[in-house]
Amino acid sequence: MITRESYAPGAAAGAKVKKEGERWTLILVRELRHPPENVWSALTDPAELREWAPFDADRNLGVVGPARLTTARSPASPVSDTTVTRAEPPRLLEYNWGENDMRWELEPLGGGTRLTLWHNIGRKWVAMGAAGWHICFDVLNQFLEGHPIGRIVAGDAMNFQWKRLNAEYSRQFDTEETTP
């Protein structure tokens, strides 16, 4: 069993970028051994988001309409007024976080789920975003397995090989390595 103390992220994998004009989209795919309904709950329920996501939500994100997302463990804890634009449980969720559009797609895969995240993000930040989401997805998986290790975001991620992941994704995407 993985504990917070023993957790170490694997190599950078399961991510790519797509460029359309000046718009960059980070696409991350992760296969989880849990049914879409369980993954959906982890993506939308505020209590479950607090276990793994880089933000807190003021309400369940599984319903279209306004919401507020507060960046977790950030020195200023910025708040984003958000709009959930699509919520089709348990397969599709779309909203914006700050100036970035987010699209979550859940596809049944055997008894599990293929989770795909499309995150519009500036080119300068794409590798950083991939490294952060990589760790968040690992923490999400542990939470779904019933072995939560606690949210690892912001400066805390530096203690969990975030810099290595950032460098690996920078090489994969052929972007400059940017650090916070």
TORNU-310620 format. One line per 2 residues: number of its first residue (from 1); their letters; for each residue x, y, z of N, C-alpha, C, O. Coordinates in Angstrom, 1 decimal, always signed. Layout:
<gugus>
NUM	A	X/Y/Z/X/Y/Z/X/Y/Z/X/Y/Z; ...
</gugus>
This chain:
<gugus>
1	MI	+0.8/-1.2/+0.0/+0.0/+0.0/+0.0/+0.9/+1.2/+0.0/+1.9/+1.3/+0.7; +0.5/+2.2/-0.8/+1.3/+3.5/-0.9/+0.8/+4.4/+0.2/-0.4/+4.5/+0.5
3	TR	+1.7/+5.0/+0.9/+1.4/+6.0/+1.9/+1.9/+7.3/+1.4/+2.6/+7.4/+0.4; +1.5/+8.4/+2.1/+2.0/+9.7/+1.7/+3.5/+9.7/+1.7/+4.2/+10.3/+0.8
5	ES	+4.1/+9.1/+2.7/+5.6/+9.1/+2.8/+6.3/+8.3/+1.8/+7.4/+8.6/+1.4; +5.6/+7.3/+1.3/+6.3/+6.4/+0.3/+5.9/+6.8/-1.2/+6.4/+6.2/-2.1
7	YA	+4.9/+7.7/-1.3/+4.5/+8.0/-2.7/+5.6/+8.7/-3.5/+6.3/+9.6/-3.0; +5.8/+8.2/-4.7/+6.7/+8.8/-5.7/+6.0/+8.7/-7.1/+5.7/+7.6/-7.4
9	PG	+5.9/+9.8/-7.8/+5.2/+9.7/-9.1/+6.1/+8.9/-10.1/+7.3/+8.9/-10.0; +5.4/+8.2/-11.0/+6.1/+7.5/-12.1/+6.6/+8.5/-13.1/+6.5/+9.7/-12.9
11	AA	+7.2/+8.0/-14.2/+7.7/+8.8/-15.3/+6.5/+9.6/-15.9/+5.4/+9.2/-15.9; +6.9/+10.7/-16.5/+5.9/+11.5/-17.3/+5.3/+10.7/-18.4/+6.0/+10.1/-19.2
13	AG	+4.0/+10.5/-18.4/+3.3/+9.7/-19.4/+1.8/+10.1/-19.4/+1.3/+10.7/-18.5; +1.2/+9.7/-20.5/-0.3/+9.9/-20.6/-0.7/+11.3/-20.9/-1.8/+11.7/-20.6
15	AK	+0.2/+12.1/-21.4/-0.1/+13.5/-21.7/+0.4/+13.9/-23.1/+1.4/+13.4/-23.6; -0.4/+14.8/-23.7/+0.1/+15.4/-25.0/-0.5/+16.8/-25.0/-1.3/+17.2/-24.2
17	VK	+0.0/+17.6/-26.0/-0.5/+18.9/-26.2/-1.0/+19.1/-27.6/-0.5/+18.4/-28.5; -2.0/+19.9/-27.7/-2.5/+20.3/-29.1/-2.5/+21.8/-29.2/-2.9/+22.5/-28.3
19	KE	-2.1/+22.3/-30.3/-2.0/+23.7/-30.5/-3.0/+24.1/-31.7/-2.9/+23.5/-32.8; -3.8/+25.0/-31.4/-4.7/+25.6/-32.4/-4.6/+27.1/-32.4/-5.1/+27.8/-31.5
21	GE	-3.8/+27.6/-33.4/-3.5/+29.1/-33.4/-2.6/+29.4/-32.2/-1.6/+28.7/-32.0; -3.1/+30.3/-31.4/-2.3/+30.6/-30.1/-2.8/+29.9/-28.9/-2.4/+30.1/-27.8
23	RW	-3.8/+29.0/-29.1/-4.5/+28.3/-28.0/-3.8/+26.9/-27.9/-3.7/+26.2/-28.8; -3.4/+26.6/-26.7/-2.7/+25.4/-26.3/-3.7/+24.6/-25.4/-4.3/+25.1/-24.5
25	TL	-3.8/+23.3/-25.7/-4.6/+22.4/-24.8/-3.7/+21.2/-24.4/-3.1/+20.5/-25.2; -3.7/+21.1/-23.1/-3.1/+19.9/-22.4/-4.1/+18.8/-22.4/-5.2/+19.0/-21.9
27	IL	-3.7/+17.6/-22.8/-4.6/+16.5/-22.8/-4.0/+15.4/-22.0/-2.9/+14.9/-22.4; -4.7/+15.0/-20.9/-4.1/+14.0/-20.1/-5.1/+12.8/-20.0/-6.3/+13.0/-19.9
29	VR	-4.6/+11.6/-20.1/-5.5/+10.4/-20.1/-5.0/+9.5/-19.0/-3.8/+9.3/-18.8; -5.9/+9.0/-18.2/-5.5/+8.1/-17.1/-6.6/+7.0/-17.1/-7.8/+7.3/-17.1
31	EL	-6.1/+5.7/-17.0/-7.1/+4.6/-16.8/-7.2/+4.3/-15.4/-6.2/+4.0/-14.7; -8.4/+4.3/-14.9/-8.7/+4.0/-13.4/-9.5/+2.7/-13.3/-10.3/+2.4/-14.2
33	RH	-9.3/+2.0/-12.2/-10.0/+0.7/-12.0/-11.3/+0.9/-11.4/-11.8/+0.0/-10.7; -11.9/+2.0/-11.5/-13.2/+2.3/-10.8/-14.2/+2.7/-11.8/-13.9/+3.4/-12.8
35	PP	-15.5/+2.4/-11.6/-16.5/+2.7/-12.5/-16.7/+4.2/-12.7/-16.4/+5.0/-11.8; -17.2/+4.6/-13.8/-17.4/+6.1/-14.1/-18.2/+6.8/-13.0/-17.9/+7.9/-12.7
37	EN	-19.2/+6.1/-12.4/-20.0/+6.8/-11.3/-19.1/+7.2/-10.1/-19.3/+8.3/-9.6; -18.1/+6.4/-9.8/-17.3/+6.7/-8.7/-16.3/+7.8/-9.0/-16.0/+8.7/-8.3
39	VW	-15.8/+7.8/-10.3/-14.9/+8.8/-10.7/-15.7/+10.1/-10.9/-15.1/+11.2/-10.5; -16.9/+10.1/-11.4/-17.7/+11.3/-11.5/-17.9/+11.9/-10.1/-17.7/+13.2/-10.0
41	SA	-18.2/+11.2/-9.1/-18.4/+11.7/-7.8/-17.1/+12.4/-7.3/-17.1/+13.5/-6.7; -15.9/+11.8/-7.6/-14.6/+12.4/-7.2/-14.4/+13.7/-7.9/-13.7/+14.6/-7.4
43	LT	-14.9/+13.9/-9.1/-14.7/+15.1/-9.9/-15.7/+16.2/-9.6/-15.5/+17.3/-9.9; -16.8/+15.8/-8.9/-17.9/+16.8/-8.7/-18.2/+17.1/-7.2/-18.6/+18.3/-6.9
45	DP	-18.0/+16.2/-6.4/-18.4/+16.4/-5.0/-17.3/+17.2/-4.2/-16.2/+16.8/-4.2; -17.7/+18.3/-3.6/-16.7/+19.2/-2.9/-15.8/+18.4/-1.9/-14.6/+18.7/-1.8
47	AE	-16.4/+17.5/-1.1/-15.7/+16.8/-0.1/-14.6/+15.9/-0.8/-13.5/+15.7/-0.3; -15.0/+15.3/-1.9/-14.1/+14.4/-2.6/-13.0/+15.2/-3.3/-11.8/+14.8/-3.4
49	LR	-13.4/+16.3/-3.9/-12.4/+17.2/-4.6/-11.3/+17.6/-3.6/-10.1/+17.7/-3.9; -11.6/+17.9/-2.3/-10.7/+18.3/-1.3/-9.6/+17.2/-1.0/-8.6/+17.5/-0.5
51	EW	-9.9/+16.0/-1.4/-8.9/+14.9/-1.2/-7.8/+14.9/-2.3/-6.8/+14.3/-2.0; -8.0/+15.5/-3.5/-7.1/+15.3/-4.5/-6.9/+16.5/-5.5/-5.8/+16.6/-6.1
53	AP	-7.9/+17.3/-5.6/-7.9/+18.4/-6.7/-7.1/+19.6/-6.2/-6.9/+19.8/-5.0; -6.6/+20.4/-7.2/-5.9/+21.6/-6.9/-6.8/+22.8/-6.5/-6.3/+23.9/-6.3
55	FD	-8.0/+22.6/-6.3/-9.0/+23.6/-5.9/-10.1/+23.0/-5.1/-10.3/+21.8/-5.1; -10.8/+23.9/-4.3/-12.0/+23.6/-3.6/-13.1/+24.2/-4.3/-13.0/+25.3/-4.9
57	AD	-14.3/+23.5/-4.3/-15.5/+24.0/-5.0/-16.5/+24.4/-3.9/-16.6/+23.7/-2.9; -17.3/+25.4/-4.1/-18.3/+25.8/-3.1/-19.6/+25.1/-3.3/-20.5/+25.3/-2.5
59	RN	-19.7/+24.2/-4.3/-20.9/+23.4/-4.5/-20.5/+22.2/-5.3/-19.4/+22.1/-5.9; -21.5/+21.3/-5.5/-21.3/+20.1/-6.3/-21.2/+20.6/-7.8/-22.1/+21.4/-8.2
61	LG	-20.2/+20.2/-8.5/-20.0/+20.6/-9.9/-20.7/+19.8/-10.9/-20.6/+20.0/-12.1; -21.5/+18.8/-10.4/-22.3/+18.0/-11.3/-23.5/+18.6/-11.9/-24.4/+17.9/-12.4
63	VV	-23.7/+19.9/-11.7/-24.9/+20.6/-12.1/-24.5/+21.9/-12.8/-23.6/+22.6/-12.4; -25.1/+22.1/-14.0/-24.8/+23.3/-14.8/-25.1/+24.6/-13.9/-26.1/+24.6/-13.2
65	GP	-24.3/+25.6/-14.0/-24.5/+26.9/-13.4/-23.3/+27.4/-12.7/-22.2/+26.8/-12.8; -23.4/+28.6/-12.1/-22.3/+29.2/-11.5/-21.7/+28.4/-10.2/-22.5/+27.8/-9.5
67	AR	-20.4/+28.6/-10.0/-19.7/+28.0/-8.9/-18.5/+28.8/-8.6/-18.1/+29.7/-9.4; -17.9/+28.6/-7.5/-16.6/+29.3/-7.1/-15.6/+28.2/-6.8/-15.8/+27.3/-6.1
69	LT	-14.4/+28.4/-7.4/-13.3/+27.5/-7.2/-12.2/+28.3/-6.5/-11.8/+29.3/-7.0; -11.7/+27.8/-5.4/-10.6/+28.4/-4.7/-9.4/+27.6/-4.8/-9.4/+26.4/-4.4
71	TA	-8.3/+28.1/-5.3/-7.1/+27.4/-5.5/-6.6/+27.0/-4.2/-6.5/+27.8/-3.2; -6.2/+25.7/-4.0/-5.8/+25.1/-2.7/-4.4/+25.4/-2.4/-3.5/+25.3/-3.3
73	RS	-4.1/+25.7/-1.2/-2.8/+25.9/-0.7/-1.9/+26.8/-1.4/-0.7/+26.7/-1.4; -2.5/+27.8/-2.1/-1.8/+28.8/-2.7/-1.7/+30.0/-1.7/-2.6/+30.2/-0.9
75	PA	-0.5/+30.7/-1.8/-0.4/+31.8/-0.8/-1.5/+32.8/-0.8/-2.0/+33.2/+0.3; -2.1/+33.1/-1.9/-3.2/+34.1/-2.0/-4.5/+33.4/-2.0/-5.5/+34.1/-1.9
77	SP	-4.6/+32.1/-2.3/-5.8/+31.3/-2.4/-6.8/+32.0/-3.3/-7.9/+32.4/-2.9; -6.4/+32.2/-4.6/-7.3/+32.9/-5.5/-8.6/+32.2/-5.7/-8.7/+31.0/-5.7
79	VS	-9.7/+33.0/-5.9/-11.0/+32.5/-6.1/-11.4/+32.8/-7.5/-11.2/+33.9/-8.0; -11.9/+31.8/-8.2/-12.4/+31.9/-9.6/-13.9/+31.8/-9.6/-14.4/+30.8/-9.2
81	DT	-14.5/+32.8/-10.2/-16.0/+32.6/-10.4/-16.0/+31.7/-11.7/-15.5/+32.1/-12.7; -16.7/+30.6/-11.6/-16.7/+29.6/-12.6/-18.2/+29.3/-13.1/-19.1/+29.6/-12.4
83	TV	-18.2/+28.8/-14.3/-19.5/+28.4/-14.8/-19.4/+26.9/-15.3/-18.6/+26.7/-16.1; -20.2/+26.0/-14.7/-20.2/+24.7/-15.2/-21.2/+24.8/-16.4/-22.3/+25.1/-16.3
85	TR	-20.6/+24.5/-17.6/-21.4/+24.7/-18.8/-22.0/+23.4/-19.3/-23.0/+23.4/-20.0; -21.4/+22.2/-19.0/-22.0/+20.9/-19.3/-21.7/+20.0/-18.1/-20.6/+19.9/-17.6
87	AE	-22.8/+19.3/-17.8/-22.7/+18.2/-16.8/-23.6/+17.1/-17.2/-24.8/+17.2/-17.1; -23.0/+16.0/-17.7/-23.8/+14.9/-18.2/-23.3/+13.6/-17.5/-22.4/+12.9/-18.0
89	PP	-23.8/+13.4/-16.2/-23.2/+12.3/-15.4/-23.5/+11.0/-16.1/-24.5/+10.8/-16.7; -22.6/+10.0/-15.9/-21.2/+10.2/-15.4/-20.2/+10.2/-16.6/-19.2/+9.5/-16.5
91	RL	-20.5/+11.0/-17.6/-19.5/+10.9/-18.7/-18.9/+12.2/-19.2/-17.8/+12.1/-19.8; -19.5/+13.4/-18.9/-18.9/+14.6/-19.4/-19.1/+15.8/-18.5/-20.2/+16.0/-18.0
93	LE	-18.0/+16.5/-18.2/-18.1/+17.7/-17.3/-17.3/+18.8/-18.0/-16.1/+18.6/-18.3; -17.8/+20.0/-18.1/-17.1/+21.1/-18.6/-17.3/+22.3/-17.8/-18.5/+22.6/-17.4
95	YN	-16.2/+23.1/-17.5/-16.3/+24.3/-16.8/-15.0/+25.1/-17.0/-14.1/+24.6/-17.7; -15.0/+26.3/-16.5/-13.8/+27.1/-16.7/-13.2/+27.2/-15.3/-13.9/+27.3/-14.3
97	WG	-11.9/+27.3/-15.2/-11.1/+27.6/-14.0/-10.2/+28.7/-14.3/-9.2/+28.6/-15.0; -10.5/+29.9/-13.7/-9.8/+31.1/-14.1/-10.1/+31.3/-15.6/-11.3/+31.4/-16.0
99	EN	-9.1/+31.5/-16.4/-9.2/+31.7/-17.8/-9.1/+30.5/-18.6/-9.0/+30.5/-19.8; -9.0/+29.3/-18.0/-8.8/+28.1/-18.7/-10.1/+27.2/-18.7/-10.8/+27.1/-17.7
101	DM	-10.4/+26.7/-19.9/-11.5/+25.8/-20.1/-11.0/+24.4/-19.7/-9.9/+24.0/-20.0; -11.9/+23.7/-19.0/-11.6/+22.3/-18.6/-12.7/+21.4/-19.1/-13.9/+21.7/-19.0
103	RW	-12.3/+20.3/-19.7/-13.3/+19.3/-20.1/-12.9/+17.9/-19.6/-11.7/+17.5/-19.9; -13.7/+17.3/-18.9/-13.5/+15.9/-18.3/-14.4/+14.9/-19.1/-15.6/+15.1/-19.1
105	EL	-13.8/+13.9/-19.6/-14.6/+12.9/-20.3/-14.3/+11.6/-19.6/-13.1/+11.2/-19.3; -15.3/+10.8/-19.2/-15.2/+9.5/-18.6/-15.8/+8.5/-19.5/-17.0/+8.6/-19.9
107	EP	-15.0/+7.5/-19.9/-15.4/+6.4/-20.8/-15.3/+5.1/-20.0/-14.3/+4.8/-19.4; -16.4/+4.3/-20.0/-16.3/+3.0/-19.4/-15.2/+2.2/-20.1/-15.0/+2.2/-21.3
109	LG	-14.4/+1.5/-19.3/-13.3/+0.7/-19.8/-13.3/-0.6/-18.9/-12.7/-0.6/-17.8; -13.9/-1.7/-19.4/-14.0/-2.9/-18.6/-14.8/-2.5/-17.4/-15.9/-2.0/-17.5
111	GG	-14.3/-2.8/-16.2/-14.9/-2.4/-15.0/-14.5/-1.1/-14.5/-14.8/-0.7/-13.4; -13.6/-0.4/-15.3/-13.1/+0.9/-14.8/-13.5/+2.0/-15.7/-14.5/+2.0/-16.4
113	TR	-12.6/+3.0/-15.8/-12.9/+4.3/-16.5/-11.6/+4.8/-17.2/-10.5/+4.8/-16.6; -11.7/+5.2/-18.4/-10.7/+6.0/-19.0/-11.1/+7.5/-18.8/-12.1/+7.9/-19.3
115	LT	-10.3/+8.2/-18.0/-10.5/+9.6/-17.7/-9.6/+10.4/-18.6/-8.4/+10.2/-18.6; -10.2/+11.4/-19.3/-9.5/+12.3/-20.2/-9.8/+13.7/-19.8/-11.0/+14.1/-19.6
117	LW	-8.8/+14.5/-19.5/-8.9/+15.9/-19.2/-8.3/+16.7/-20.3/-7.1/+16.5/-20.7; -9.1/+17.7/-20.9/-8.6/+18.7/-21.8/-8.5/+20.0/-21.0/-9.6/+20.4/-20.4
119	HN	-7.4/+20.6/-20.9/-7.2/+21.8/-20.1/-6.5/+22.8/-21.0/-5.3/+22.7/-21.3; -7.2/+23.9/-21.4/-6.6/+25.0/-22.1/-5.7/+25.7/-21.2/-6.1/+26.1/-20.1
121	IG	-4.4/+25.9/-21.7/-3.4/+26.5/-20.8/-2.4/+27.2/-21.7/-2.1/+26.7/-22.8; -1.8/+28.2/-21.2/-0.7/+28.9/-21.9/+0.5/+28.0/-22.2/+0.8/+27.2/-21.3
123	RK	+1.1/+28.2/-23.3/+2.3/+27.3/-23.7/+3.3/+27.4/-22.6/+4.0/+26.3/-22.3; +3.6/+28.5/-22.0/+4.6/+28.7/-20.9/+4.3/+27.7/-19.7/+5.2/+27.3/-19.0
125	WV	+3.0/+27.4/-19.5/+2.6/+26.7/-18.3/+2.3/+25.2/-18.6/+1.9/+24.5/-17.7; +2.3/+24.8/-19.8/+1.8/+23.4/-20.2/+2.5/+22.3/-19.5/+1.9/+21.4/-19.0
127	AM	+3.9/+22.3/-19.4/+4.6/+21.3/-18.7/+4.3/+21.3/-17.2/+4.2/+20.3/-16.5; +4.3/+22.5/-16.6/+3.9/+22.7/-15.2/+2.6/+22.1/-14.9/+2.4/+21.4/-13.9
129	GA	+1.6/+22.4/-15.8/+0.3/+21.9/-15.6/+0.2/+20.4/-15.7/-0.4/+19.7/-14.9; +1.0/+19.8/-16.6/+1.0/+18.4/-16.8/+1.6/+17.7/-15.5/+1.1/+16.7/-15.0
131	AG	+2.7/+18.3/-15.0/+3.3/+17.7/-13.8/+2.4/+17.8/-12.6/+2.2/+16.8/-11.8; +1.7/+18.9/-12.5/+0.7/+19.1/-11.4/-0.5/+18.1/-11.5/-0.8/+17.4/-10.5
133	WH	-1.0/+18.0/-12.7/-2.2/+17.1/-12.9/-1.7/+15.6/-12.7/-2.5/+14.8/-12.2; -0.5/+15.3/-13.1/+0.0/+14.0/-13.0/+0.0/+13.5/-11.5/-0.5/+12.5/-11.2
135	IC	+0.5/+14.4/-10.7/+0.5/+14.1/-9.2/-1.0/+14.1/-8.7/-1.3/+13.2/-7.9; -1.8/+15.0/-9.1/-3.2/+15.0/-8.7/-3.9/+13.7/-9.1/-4.7/+13.2/-8.3
137	FD	-3.7/+13.2/-10.3/-4.3/+12.0/-10.8/-3.8/+10.8/-10.0/-4.6/+9.9/-9.7; -2.5/+10.8/-9.6/-2.0/+9.7/-8.7/-2.8/+9.8/-7.4/-3.2/+8.7/-6.8
139	VL	-2.9/+10.9/-6.8/-3.6/+11.1/-5.5/-5.1/+10.7/-5.7/-5.6/+10.1/-4.8; -5.7/+11.1/-6.8/-7.1/+10.7/-7.1/-7.2/+9.2/-7.1/-8.1/+8.6/-6.5
141	NQ	-6.3/+8.5/-7.7/-6.3/+7.0/-7.8/-6.2/+6.4/-6.4/-6.9/+5.5/-6.1; -5.3/+6.9/-5.6/-5.2/+6.4/-4.2/-6.5/+6.6/-3.4/-6.9/+5.7/-2.7
143	FL	-7.1/+7.8/-3.6/-8.3/+8.1/-2.9/-9.4/+7.1/-3.4/-10.1/+6.5/-2.6; -9.5/+6.8/-4.7/-10.5/+5.9/-5.2/-10.3/+4.5/-4.8/-11.2/+3.7/-4.6
145	EG	-9.0/+4.2/-4.6/-8.6/+2.8/-4.1/-9.0/+2.6/-2.6/-8.9/+1.5/-2.1; -9.4/+3.7/-1.9/-9.7/+3.6/-0.5/-8.5/+3.8/+0.4/-8.5/+3.5/+1.6
147	HP	-7.4/+4.3/-0.2/-6.1/+4.6/+0.6/-5.7/+6.1/+0.3/-4.7/+6.3/-0.2; -6.5/+7.0/+0.8/-6.2/+8.4/+0.6/-4.9/+8.8/+1.2/-4.5/+8.4/+2.3
149	IG	-4.1/+9.6/+0.4/-2.8/+10.0/+0.9/-2.8/+11.5/+1.1/-1.8/+12.1/+1.6; -3.9/+12.2/+0.9/-4.0/+13.6/+1.1/-3.6/+14.4/-0.2/-2.7/+14.0/-0.9
151	RI	-4.2/+15.5/-0.3/-4.0/+16.4/-1.5/-2.5/+16.8/-1.5/-1.9/+17.1/-0.5; -1.9/+16.8/-2.7/-0.5/+17.2/-2.9/-0.5/+18.2/-4.1/-0.5/+17.9/-5.2
153	VA	-0.6/+19.5/-3.7/-0.7/+20.6/-4.7/+0.2/+21.7/-4.2/+0.8/+21.7/-3.1; +0.3/+22.7/-5.1/+1.1/+23.9/-4.9/+2.5/+23.6/-4.4/+3.1/+22.7/-4.9
155	GD	+3.0/+24.3/-3.5/+4.4/+24.1/-3.0/+4.6/+22.8/-2.4/+5.8/+22.3/-2.5; +3.6/+22.1/-1.9/+3.7/+20.8/-1.3/+4.2/+19.8/-2.4/+4.9/+18.8/-2.1
157	AM	+3.8/+20.0/-3.7/+4.1/+19.1/-4.8/+5.7/+19.1/-5.0/+6.2/+18.1/-5.5; +6.3/+20.2/-4.6/+7.8/+20.2/-4.8/+8.5/+19.1/-4.0/+9.6/+18.7/-4.4
159	NF	+7.9/+18.6/-2.9/+8.4/+17.6/-2.1/+8.2/+16.2/-2.7/+8.6/+15.2/-2.1; +7.5/+16.1/-3.8/+7.1/+14.9/-4.4/+7.5/+14.8/-5.9/+6.7/+14.4/-6.7
161	QW	+8.7/+15.2/-6.2/+9.3/+15.1/-7.5/+8.6/+15.9/-8.6/+8.7/+15.5/-9.8; +7.9/+16.9/-8.2/+7.3/+17.8/-9.2/+8.3/+18.3/-10.2/+8.0/+18.4/-11.4
163	KR	+9.5/+18.8/-9.7/+10.5/+19.4/-10.6/+10.9/+18.4/-11.7/+11.1/+18.7/-12.8; +11.1/+17.1/-11.3/+11.5/+16.1/-12.2/+10.4/+15.9/-13.3/+10.7/+15.9/-14.5
165	LN	+9.2/+15.8/-12.9/+8.1/+15.7/-13.8/+8.0/+16.9/-14.7/+7.8/+16.7/-15.9; +8.1/+18.1/-14.2/+8.1/+19.3/-15.0/+9.2/+19.2/-16.1/+8.9/+19.6/-17.3
167	AE	+10.4/+18.8/-15.7/+11.4/+18.7/-16.7/+11.1/+17.6/-17.8/+11.4/+17.8/-19.0; +10.6/+16.5/-17.3/+10.3/+15.4/-18.3/+9.2/+15.9/-19.2/+9.3/+15.6/-20.5
169	YS	+8.1/+16.5/-18.8/+7.1/+17.0/-19.7/+7.6/+18.1/-20.6/+7.2/+18.2/-21.7; +8.5/+19.0/-20.1/+9.0/+20.0/-20.9/+9.8/+19.4/-22.1/+9.6/+19.9/-23.2
171	RQ	+10.5/+18.3/-21.9/+11.2/+17.6/-23.0/+10.2/+17.0/-23.9/+10.3/+17.1/-25.1; +9.2/+16.3/-23.3/+8.2/+15.7/-24.2/+7.5/+16.7/-25.1/+7.2/+16.4/-26.3
173	FD	+7.1/+17.8/-24.6/+6.3/+18.8/-25.3/+7.2/+19.8/-26.1/+6.7/+20.6/-26.8; +8.6/+19.7/-25.9/+9.5/+20.6/-26.6/+9.2/+22.0/-26.2/+9.1/+22.9/-27.1
175	TE	+9.0/+22.3/-24.9/+8.8/+23.6/-24.4/+9.9/+24.0/-23.4/+10.6/+23.1/-22.9; +10.1/+25.2/-23.2/+11.0/+25.7/-22.1/+10.5/+25.2/-20.8/+9.3/+25.2/-20.5
177	ET	+11.5/+24.8/-19.9/+11.1/+24.4/-18.6/+10.8/+25.7/-17.8/+11.7/+26.6/-17.7; +9.6/+25.8/-17.3/+9.2/+27.0/-16.5/+9.0/+26.5/-15.0/+8.4/+25.4/-14.8
179	TP	+9.4/+27.3/-14.1/+9.2/+26.9/-12.7/+8.5/+28.1/-12.0/+8.6/+29.2/-12.4; +7.7/+27.8/-11.0/+7.0/+28.8/-10.3/+7.9/+29.8/-9.5/+7.5/+30.7/-8.9
</gugus>
